[in-house]
Amino acid sequence: QITLRNRHAFAMVSLPWRRVKGWPEEYLLVSFGLSYRKDSPRIASSVQPYPNRWTHHVIITQADQLDEELLAWLDEAYEFAMGK
């Protein structure tokens, strides 16, 4: 796992460590935290570990999925983490 940090962790990039039904066999998982649940078909899973903190998981199977939309989400996660 690679953790992206400012004062706090705001995103992680990891390889799959267990099989998840319905997910591809090979992928990278990009996870990031926000204060709210972001709604997008690209987000494979979202969990709320505690109030006002949502962790989102995006499956990456191709390099072109590392696009402006995902980078904007990571920028937003960076700003959210800075405000803690």
C-alpha positions as CSV (number, residue, x, y, z in Angstrom):
1,Q,0.0,0.0,0.0
2,I,1.2,3.5,-0.8
3,T,-0.3,6.2,1.5
4,L,-0.6,9.8,0.4
5,R,-0.3,12.2,3.3
6,N,-0.2,15.8,4.3
7,R,-0.7,16.2,8.0
8,H,-3.0,13.2,7.8
9,A,-3.5,10.4,5.3
10,F,-5.9,11.5,2.6
11,A,-5.6,8.7,0.0
12,M,-4.1,5.2,-0.5
13,V,-3.2,3.1,-3.5
14,S,-3.1,-0.6,-3.0
15,L,-3.1,-3.9,-4.7
16,P,-5.9,-6.4,-4.0
17,W,-5.2,-8.5,-1.0
18,R,-8.4,-10.6,-1.1
19,R,-10.9,-11.4,-3.8
20,V,-14.0,-9.3,-3.9
21,K,-17.0,-10.8,-5.7
22,G,-17.8,-8.9,-8.8
23,W,-14.5,-7.0,-9.0
24,P,-11.9,-7.7,-11.6
25,E,-9.0,-10.1,-10.9
26,E,-6.3,-7.5,-11.5
27,Y,-6.6,-3.9,-10.5
28,L,-5.3,-1.1,-8.3
29,L,-7.5,0.3,-5.6
30,V,-7.5,4.0,-5.0
31,S,-9.1,5.0,-1.7
32,F,-9.7,8.5,-0.4
33,G,-11.6,10.3,2.4
34,L,-14.1,13.1,2.2
35,S,-16.6,14.6,4.6
36,Y,-19.5,13.4,2.6
37,R,-20.5,10.4,0.4
38,K,-19.6,11.1,-3.2
39,D,-22.0,9.6,-5.7
40,S,-20.4,8.3,-8.9
41,P,-20.7,5.1,-10.9
42,R,-16.8,5.0,-10.8
43,I,-16.8,4.5,-7.0
44,A,-17.0,0.8,-6.3
45,S,-17.6,1.2,-2.6
46,S,-18.1,3.8,0.1
47,V,-18.1,3.4,3.8
48,Q,-18.7,5.8,6.7
49,P,-16.2,4.7,9.5
50,Y,-17.4,7.5,11.7
51,P,-19.6,10.7,11.3
52,N,-18.6,13.2,8.7
53,R,-15.9,10.8,7.2
54,W,-16.5,8.7,4.1
55,T,-13.9,6.5,2.6
56,H,-14.4,5.9,-1.1
57,H,-12.8,3.1,-3.2
58,V,-12.2,3.4,-6.9
59,I,-11.1,0.4,-9.0
60,I,-8.4,1.2,-11.6
61,T,-7.8,-1.4,-14.4
62,Q,-6.4,0.9,-17.1
63,A,-4.0,3.8,-17.0
64,D,-6.5,6.2,-18.7
65,Q,-8.7,5.8,-15.6
66,L,-6.2,8.0,-13.7
67,D,-7.9,11.0,-15.2
68,E,-8.9,14.6,-14.3
69,E,-12.0,13.5,-12.4
70,L,-10.0,11.2,-10.1
71,L,-7.3,13.8,-9.6
72,A,-10.0,16.3,-8.6
73,W,-11.3,13.9,-6.0
74,L,-7.8,13.4,-4.6
75,D,-7.4,17.2,-4.5
76,E,-10.6,17.4,-2.6
77,A,-9.5,14.7,-0.2
78,Y,-6.2,16.5,0.3
79,E,-8.0,19.7,1.3
80,F,-10.4,17.8,3.6
81,A,-7.4,16.2,5.4
82,M,-5.7,19.6,5.7
83,G,-8.8,20.9,7.5
84,K,-8.7,18.3,10.3
